[in-house]
Amino acid sequence: MTLSTELKRDVLDENVPVSSLLRKALVIAKEIRDAKNERWISAELKGYADDEEVPDYRDITGRVIVRDHYTGWQYLYTQNLTPDKVKIISSFHFRAALSEYEGNAKQEFVAITYSERAERKLIELMGGGPMIPAIQFTGVQFQRILDSVRNKLVDWVSDLSDVQPANQSIERLSDRALMERAIELAKKCVSEPGKVSPKVGAVLARNGVIIGEAYRGELMPGDHAEFTLLEGKLGGEILTGATLFTTLEPCTTRNDPKIPCAVRVAERHIAKVFIGSLDRNDDIRGRGEFHLIDAGIQIDRFDPDLMPVLEELNREFIRSIRQRSRAETKDPVDPEAVGPNGFKIGYTENGDKVEWIEEDGETWPMILRRNDADILEMYNELWEKVWYIRKIIRFEKMQRGEVPYEDQNQPHLIKALERMKQIEDKYGLENLVWPDVEWGIVQGKLSALSWVMGSEWEGSLDT
């Protein structure tokens, strides 16, 4: 069953929360690049900003009530007010995430207080006195908001096509390919404001065919990859016997009422889980794996050569939760030195300093520091790429007249152009163009490696 088919079914089921429908709809809108509906769905999920226009169905008129110390809550009689003033004081634009109103729809009445400024003006309008004004709405009014969104989704999904061409073969991927796909998803993660979050991707497959995939924060900021996948996208699917590929060990603790991802995985009767790396959090490390094992789920690991890839991808997160020990930074290594996971520290054949992780009778290296040859190779690559882009910028400025024009037949420019052509052939033009943010990261990497290679900070970007 495709996600669009599932949404067409669920949108007609009054027992399925509208917020769950919106999460699935957001995935579909992104996949088909429906920008208009993607913006609307995102606003319904996250709430409307102050500068965004609120749909008419979110503009509700209630009854003004006031409370004083003697009579409690009473309806405010507005016969002496003009209709315009009555509308102003009794109408409310509901901008919050739609999920906040699903609970209100189950109540008989809901009272919404005014802002401090509006409250003062209303009290002045009513002649002053010790009172607390509010607007009273009914649960039915909130249900109408939910129904409006559901009806709009019905209209939208009715035009979606979920027909798969008859000659389209089903792609079956190897375990390795599914691991790599999970890593590619993890690269899309963006940390929540003010914190460094792990980059986590998750793929669910059956017999090599992808059922669904997700990454942390894909639908809502901070939502774990497994939650997004199992509940946000596949909440109505039967997943028994499927295989999960997740780049990070599923969590075992969440703040109430949230459910840990390891528990969710076990509840969906997943048959096997491939784990990319254990959680660095001491309160979780290993516990997620043991919880799955206790639930009868088979555990396996990502291929050893992918472990360093995940370590590098999450280097900022790892750095934020732990400090390097002396054993990790001192050379030569003391014979009894152990790493952060309690295993022996040593060196690989190419000189990488590693912790030799032992699992299931196998040993694999977790990199603590790369070898000098690899550091030098990366330094030279970054130097060539940064030099190339700076030359491109220089030529563009000459064309715009921002710097003096130079005849390109001059020997030093001919030499520069020949060198640029060599770099293009070496790396490919598609690997020599970056958005501004990534360009800054590339320069930062070169600056850091230049410092490691002996340059002073003020000269570390001199190319």
C-alpha positions as CSV (number, residue, x, y, z in Angstrom):
1,M,0.0,0.0,0.0
2,T,1.4,3.4,-1.0
3,L,1.4,6.3,1.4
4,S,-1.1,8.2,-0.8
5,T,-3.4,5.1,-0.7
6,E,-3.1,5.0,3.0
7,L,-3.9,8.7,3.3
8,K,-7.0,8.3,1.1
9,R,-8.2,5.6,3.5
10,D,-7.4,7.3,6.7
11,V,-8.7,10.7,5.8
12,L,-12.2,9.2,5.8
13,D,-11.7,7.6,9.2
14,E,-12.9,9.9,11.9
15,N,-10.8,8.0,14.5
16,V,-7.6,9.0,12.8
17,P,-6.3,12.3,14.3
18,V,-6.1,15.1,11.8
19,S,-2.5,15.9,12.9
20,S,-1.5,12.3,11.9
21,L,-3.1,12.9,8.5
22,L,-1.1,16.1,8.1
23,R,2.2,14.4,8.8
24,K,1.6,11.9,6.0
25,A,0.3,14.6,3.7
26,L,3.5,16.6,4.3
27,V,5.6,13.7,3.1
28,I,3.6,13.3,0.0
29,A,3.6,17.0,-0.8
30,K,7.4,17.1,-0.5
31,E,7.7,14.0,-2.7
32,I,5.5,15.4,-5.5
33,R,6.9,18.9,-5.0
34,D,3.5,20.5,-4.3
35,A,5.0,23.7,-2.8
36,K,1.7,25.4,-2.2
37,N,0.1,22.6,-0.2
38,E,3.4,21.8,1.5
39,R,3.4,25.4,3.0
40,W,-0.2,25.0,4.1
41,I,0.4,21.6,5.7
42,S,3.5,22.8,7.4
43,A,1.7,25.8,8.9
44,E,-1.1,23.6,10.2
45,L,1.4,21.3,11.8
46,K,3.7,24.0,13.3
47,G,1.3,26.9,13.6
48,Y,1.0,30.2,11.7
49,A,3.6,32.9,12.3
50,D,2.4,36.4,13.3
51,D,3.1,37.7,9.8
52,E,1.2,34.8,8.1
53,E,-2.4,35.0,6.9
54,V,-4.6,32.7,8.9
55,P,-7.3,30.7,7.0
56,D,-10.9,31.8,7.6
57,Y,-11.8,28.5,9.3
58,R,-9.3,29.4,12.1
59,D,-11.1,32.8,12.7
60,I,-13.8,32.0,15.4
61,T,-16.2,34.2,17.3
62,G,-17.0,33.3,20.9
63,R,-18.8,34.8,23.8
64,V,-17.0,37.3,26.1
65,I,-17.1,36.3,29.7
66,V,-15.7,38.1,32.8
67,R,-14.9,37.0,36.3
68,D,-14.9,39.1,39.4
69,H,-14.4,38.2,43.1
70,Y,-18.1,38.2,43.9
71,T,-20.1,36.6,41.1
72,G,-17.4,34.3,39.4
73,W,-17.7,33.9,35.7
74,Q,-20.5,35.7,34.0
75,Y,-21.4,36.5,30.3
76,L,-20.6,40.1,29.3
77,Y,-23.6,41.9,28.0
78,T,-22.7,43.9,24.9
79,Q,-26.0,45.7,24.0
80,N,-24.3,49.1,24.4
81,L,-21.4,48.2,22.0
82,T,-21.4,48.7,18.3
83,P,-21.3,45.5,16.2
84,D,-17.8,46.3,15.1
85,K,-16.6,46.5,18.7
86,V,-18.4,43.3,19.6
87,K,-16.7,41.5,16.7
88,I,-13.3,42.9,17.8
89,I,-13.6,41.7,21.4
90,S,-15.2,38.4,20.7
91,S,-13.2,37.1,17.7
92,F,-10.0,35.2,17.8
93,H,-7.4,34.1,15.2
94,F,-6.2,30.7,16.3
95,R,-2.5,30.4,15.1
96,A,-1.2,27.5,17.1
97,A,-0.4,24.0,15.8
98,L,-3.5,22.1,14.9
99,S,-2.7,19.3,17.3
100,E,-3.3,21.7,20.2
101,Y,-7.0,22.0,19.3
102,E,-7.7,18.3,19.0
103,G,-8.0,18.2,22.8
104,N,-10.1,21.3,22.9
105,A,-12.6,19.7,20.5
106,K,-13.4,17.1,23.1
107,Q,-14.3,19.7,25.7
108,E,-17.8,21.3,26.2
109,F,-16.4,24.8,26.7
110,V,-12.9,26.3,26.4
111,A,-12.0,29.8,27.7
112,I,-9.2,31.8,26.1
113,T,-7.7,34.7,27.9
114,Y,-6.8,38.0,26.2
115,S,-3.3,39.4,25.9
116,E,-2.3,41.8,28.6
117,R,-2.7,44.8,26.3
118,A,-6.1,43.7,25.0
119,E,-7.3,42.9,28.5
120,R,-6.5,46.5,29.7
121,K,-8.3,48.0,26.8
122,L,-11.4,45.8,27.3
123,I,-11.5,46.6,31.0
124,E,-11.3,50.4,30.2
125,L,-14.1,49.9,27.6
126,M,-16.3,48.3,30.3
127,G,-15.8,51.1,32.7
128,G,-12.9,49.6,34.8
129,G,-13.1,47.6,37.9
130,P,-11.5,44.4,39.2
131,M,-12.4,41.8,36.5
132,I,-10.7,39.2,34.4
133,P,-12.1,39.0,30.8
134,A,-11.9,36.0,28.5
135,I,-13.5,34.5,25.4
136,Q,-15.5,31.3,25.7
137,F,-15.6,28.9,22.8
138,T,-17.4,25.6,22.4
139,G,-15.7,22.3,21.6
140,V,-17.9,22.1,18.5
141,Q,-16.2,25.2,17.2
142,F,-12.7,23.6,17.5
143,Q,-14.1,20.4,15.8
144,R,-15.2,22.6,12.9
145,I,-11.5,23.7,12.5
146,L,-10.5,20.1,12.4
147,D,-13.3,19.2,10.0
148,S,-12.3,22.0,7.7
149,V,-8.7,20.8,7.5
150,R,-9.8,17.2,7.0
151,N,-12.2,18.2,4.2
152,K,-9.4,20.2,2.5
153,L,-7.2,17.1,2.7
154,V,-10.0,15.0,1.2
155,D,-10.2,17.3,-1.8
156,W,-6.4,17.2,-2.2
157,V,-5.8,13.5,-1.9
158,S,-8.7,12.7,-4.3
159,D,-6.6,14.0,-7.1
160,L,-3.5,12.1,-6.2
161,S,-2.4,9.2,-8.3
162,D,-0.9,6.1,-6.7
163,V,-1.0,3.8,-9.8
164,Q,2.4,2.1,-10.4
165,P,3.1,1.3,-14.1
166,A,2.7,-2.4,-14.8
167,N,6.1,-2.6,-16.3
168,Q,7.9,-1.0,-13.4
169,S,9.9,-3.6,-11.6
170,I,10.3,-3.6,-7.8
171,E,13.8,-2.6,-6.7
172,R,15.3,-4.9,-4.1
173,L,18.3,-3.5,-2.3
174,S,21.1,-5.3,-0.5
175,D,21.7,-4.8,3.2
176,R,24.7,-2.6,2.3
177,A,22.6,-0.4,0.0
178,L,20.0,0.1,2.8
179,M,22.7,1.0,5.3
180,E,24.0,3.6,2.9
181,R,20.5,4.9,2.3
182,A,20.0,5.4,6.0
183,I,23.3,7.4,6.1
184,E,22.2,9.6,3.2
185,L,19.0,10.3,5.1
186,A,20.9,11.2,8.3
187,K,22.8,13.9,6.3
188,K,19.6,15.8,5.9
189,C,19.1,16.3,9.6
190,V,19.2,19.9,11.0
191,S,19.7,20.6,14.7
192,E,17.0,22.3,16.6
193,P,17.7,25.9,17.5
194,G,20.1,26.3,20.4
195,K,21.4,22.7,20.5
196,V,23.5,20.1,18.7
197,S,21.4,17.1,17.8
198,P,22.5,13.7,16.5
199,K,22.0,13.1,12.8
200,V,19.9,10.0,12.5
201,G,18.4,8.2,9.5
202,A,16.1,5.2,9.5
203,V,15.0,2.9,6.7
204,L,12.4,0.1,7.0
205,A,12.4,-2.7,4.4
206,R,10.9,-6.1,3.7
207,N,12.9,-8.5,1.6
208,G,15.1,-5.7,0.3
209,V,12.1,-3.5,-0.7
210,I,11.9,-0.2,1.1
211,I,8.6,0.3,3.0
212,G,9.4,3.7,4.4
213,E,12.2,6.0,5.4
214,A,12.7,9.0,7.6
215,Y,15.3,11.2,9.4
216,R,15.3,13.1,12.7
217,G,13.2,16.3,12.5
218,E,11.8,15.5,9.0
219,L,8.2,16.3,9.9
220,M,8.5,18.1,13.2
221,P,11.6,19.6,14.8
222,G,13.2,17.2,17.3
223,D,11.0,14.2,16.4
224,H,13.2,11.1,16.4
225,A,13.7,9.3,13.1
226,E,12.1,6.0,14.4
227,F,9.1,7.9,15.7
228,T,8.7,9.8,12.4
229,L,9.0,6.5,10.4
230,L,6.9,4.2,12.6
231,E,4.2,6.6,13.7
232,G,4.3,9.7,11.4
233,K,4.5,7.8,8.2
234,L,3.7,4.1,8.8
235,G,1.3,4.3,11.7
236,G,-1.4,2.4,9.9
237,E,0.8,-0.2,8.3
238,I,1.4,-3.8,9.5
239,L,5.2,-4.0,9.9
240,T,5.6,-7.4,11.5
241,G,8.7,-9.2,10.2
242,A,10.2,-6.1,8.6
243,T,13.9,-5.1,9.0
244,L,14.9,-1.7,10.3
245,F,18.2,0.1,9.4
246,T,18.9,2.9,11.8
247,T,22.2,4.9,12.1
248,L,21.9,5.3,15.8
249,E,20.9,2.9,18.6
250,P,17.1,3.4,19.4
251,C,16.6,5.4,22.6
252,T,15.2,3.9,25.8
253,T,14.2,7.0,27.8
254,R,11.9,9.8,26.9
255,N,10.1,12.5,28.9
256,D,6.6,11.5,29.8
257,P,4.3,11.0,27.9
258,K,6.6,10.2,25.0
259,I,7.4,6.6,24.2
260,P,11.1,5.5,23.7
261,C,12.0,4.4,20.2
262,A,13.2,1.0,21.3
263,V,9.8,0.4,22.8
264,R,8.1,1.5,19.6
265,V,10.2,-0.8,17.5
266,A,9.4,-3.8,19.7
267,E,5.7,-3.0,19.7
268,R,5.6,-3.1,15.9
269,H,7.2,-6.6,16.0
270,I,10.1,-5.7,13.8
271,A,12.1,-8.9,13.1
272,K,15.6,-7.5,12.7
273,V,17.4,-4.2,13.4
274,F,20.7,-3.1,11.9
275,I,22.3,-0.5,14.2
276,G,24.9,2.0,12.8
277,S,26.4,3.1,16.1
278,L,25.7,2.9,19.8
279,D,24.4,6.0,21.6
280,R,27.1,8.1,23.2
281,N,24.8,8.9,26.1
282,D,26.0,6.8,29.0
283,D,22.3,6.5,30.2
284,I,21.3,4.9,26.9
285,R,24.4,3.2,25.4
286,G,23.7,-0.5,25.0
287,R,20.3,-0.4,26.7
288,G,18.4,0.1,23.4
289,E,20.1,-2.9,22.0
290,F,19.4,-5.0,25.0
291,H,15.8,-4.0,25.0
292,L,15.4,-5.1,21.4
293,I,17.2,-8.4,22.2
294,D,14.9,-9.0,25.2
295,A,12.0,-8.5,22.8
296,G,13.2,-11.3,20.6
297,I,14.5,-9.0,17.8
298,Q,17.6,-10.0,15.9
299,I,20.4,-7.4,16.1
300,D,23.1,-6.8,13.5
301,R,25.6,-4.0,12.8
302,F,26.3,-1.7,9.9
303,D,29.4,-2.7,7.9
304,P,32.7,-1.8,9.8
305,D,33.8,0.6,7.1
306,L,30.6,2.7,7.6
307,M,31.3,3.2,11.3
308,P,33.9,6.0,10.7
309,V,31.4,7.7,8.3
310,L,28.8,7.9,11.0
311,E,31.4,9.1,13.5
312,E,32.4,11.9,11.2
313,L,28.8,12.8,10.3
314,N,28.0,13.2,14.0
315,R,31.4,14.7,15.1
316,E,29.8,17.9,16.4
317,F,27.2,16.0,18.5
318,I,29.9,13.6,19.8
319,R,32.1,16.6,20.7
320,S,29.3,18.2,22.5
321,I,28.7,15.3,24.9
322,R,32.2,14.1,25.7
323,Q,35.8,15.3,26.0
324,R,38.8,13.4,24.8
325,S,40.7,11.5,27.4
326,R,44.5,11.6,27.8
327,A,44.6,8.0,26.5
328,E,43.0,9.1,23.2
329,T,45.4,12.0,22.6
330,K,48.7,10.7,24.0
331,D,51.3,9.0,21.7
332,P,52.7,6.5,21.8
333,V,49.7,4.6,23.4
334,D,50.2,3.1,26.8
335,P,49.9,-0.7,26.7
336,E,46.8,-0.7,29.0
337,A,45.1,2.4,27.5
338,V,41.4,2.1,26.8
339,G,39.0,4.3,24.8
340,P,35.6,5.8,25.6
341,N,33.9,2.5,25.2
342,G,36.3,0.6,27.4
343,F,38.2,-1.2,24.7
344,K,41.9,-1.2,23.9
345,I,43.4,1.7,22.0
346,G,45.9,1.0,19.2
347,Y,46.8,1.7,15.5
348,T,45.6,0.4,12.2
349,E,48.0,-0.6,9.4
350,N,47.7,2.8,7.8
351,G,48.4,4.6,11.0
352,D,44.9,5.6,12.2
353,K,44.6,5.8,16.0
354,V,41.6,3.7,16.9
355,E,39.7,2.0,19.7
356,W,39.3,-1.7,18.9
357,I,35.6,-2.4,19.5
358,E,34.8,-6.0,20.3
359,E,31.3,-7.3,19.4
360,D,29.8,-10.7,18.7
361,G,33.3,-12.2,18.4
362,E,34.4,-9.6,15.9
363,T,36.7,-6.6,16.3
364,W,36.4,-3.3,14.3
365,P,38.3,0.0,14.6
366,M,36.6,3.2,15.8
367,I,38.7,6.1,14.7
368,L,40.1,8.4,17.3
369,R,42.5,10.3,15.1
370,R,43.4,9.9,11.4
371,N,46.8,9.1,10.1
372,D,49.2,11.8,8.9
373,A,49.0,10.7,5.2
374,D,45.2,11.0,5.1
375,I,45.4,14.4,6.8
376,L,47.9,15.6,4.3
377,E,45.8,14.2,1.4
378,M,42.7,16.0,2.6
379,Y,44.7,19.2,3.2
380,N,45.9,19.1,-0.4
381,E,42.5,18.4,-1.8
382,L,40.9,21.3,0.1
383,W,43.7,23.6,-0.8
384,E,43.2,22.9,-4.5
385,K,39.4,23.4,-4.3
386,V,39.6,26.6,-2.3
387,W,42.3,28.0,-4.7
388,Y,40.1,27.1,-7.7
389,I,37.0,28.9,-6.3
390,R,39.0,31.9,-5.4
391,K,40.3,32.2,-8.9
392,I,36.8,31.8,-10.2
393,I,35.7,34.7,-7.9
394,R,38.7,36.8,-9.1
395,F,37.7,36.3,-12.8
396,E,34.1,37.1,-12.1
397,K,35.1,40.4,-10.3
398,M,37.2,41.3,-13.4
399,Q,34.2,40.8,-15.6
400,R,32.0,43.0,-13.4
401,G,34.7,45.7,-13.2
402,E,35.1,45.3,-9.4
403,V,38.9,44.8,-9.8
404,P,41.2,45.9,-12.6
405,Y,40.9,43.8,-15.8
406,E,43.9,41.7,-16.7
407,D,44.7,40.3,-20.2
408,Q,44.2,36.5,-19.9
409,N,47.1,36.0,-22.3
410,Q,49.6,37.0,-19.6
411,P,51.8,34.0,-18.7
412,H,50.7,33.8,-15.0
413,L,47.0,33.8,-16.0
414,I,47.6,31.2,-18.7
415,K,49.3,29.0,-16.1
416,A,46.4,29.6,-13.7
417,L,43.8,28.6,-16.3
418,E,45.7,25.4,-17.1
419,R,45.9,24.5,-13.4
420,M,42.1,25.2,-13.0
421,K,41.4,22.8,-16.0
422,Q,43.5,20.2,-14.2
423,I,41.5,20.6,-11.0
424,E,38.2,20.4,-12.9
425,D,39.3,17.2,-14.6
426,K,40.5,15.8,-11.2
427,Y,37.4,16.5,-9.1
428,G,34.6,17.3,-11.6
429,L,32.8,20.6,-11.9
430,E,29.9,19.3,-10.0
431,N,32.2,18.9,-6.9
432,L,33.6,22.4,-7.2
433,V,30.4,24.4,-6.6
434,W,28.8,24.9,-3.2
435,P,26.1,27.1,-1.6
436,D,27.5,30.0,0.6
437,V,27.1,28.0,3.8
438,E,28.9,24.9,2.5
439,W,31.6,27.1,0.9
440,G,32.2,28.6,4.4
441,I,32.5,25.1,5.8
442,V,35.0,24.0,3.2
443,Q,37.2,27.1,4.0
444,G,36.8,26.3,7.7
445,K,38.1,22.7,7.1
446,L,41.1,24.0,5.2
447,S,41.8,26.6,7.9
448,A,41.7,23.9,10.7
449,L,43.9,21.5,8.7
450,S,46.3,24.3,7.9
451,W,46.7,25.0,11.6
452,V,47.3,21.3,12.2
453,M,50.0,21.4,9.5
454,G,51.8,24.3,11.2
455,S,50.3,27.5,9.9
456,E,49.3,30.4,12.2
457,W,45.6,31.1,12.3
458,E,45.9,34.4,10.5
459,G,47.7,32.7,7.6
460,S,45.8,29.4,7.6
461,L,43.7,30.4,4.6
462,D,46.5,31.9,2.5
463,T,46.1,30.0,-0.8
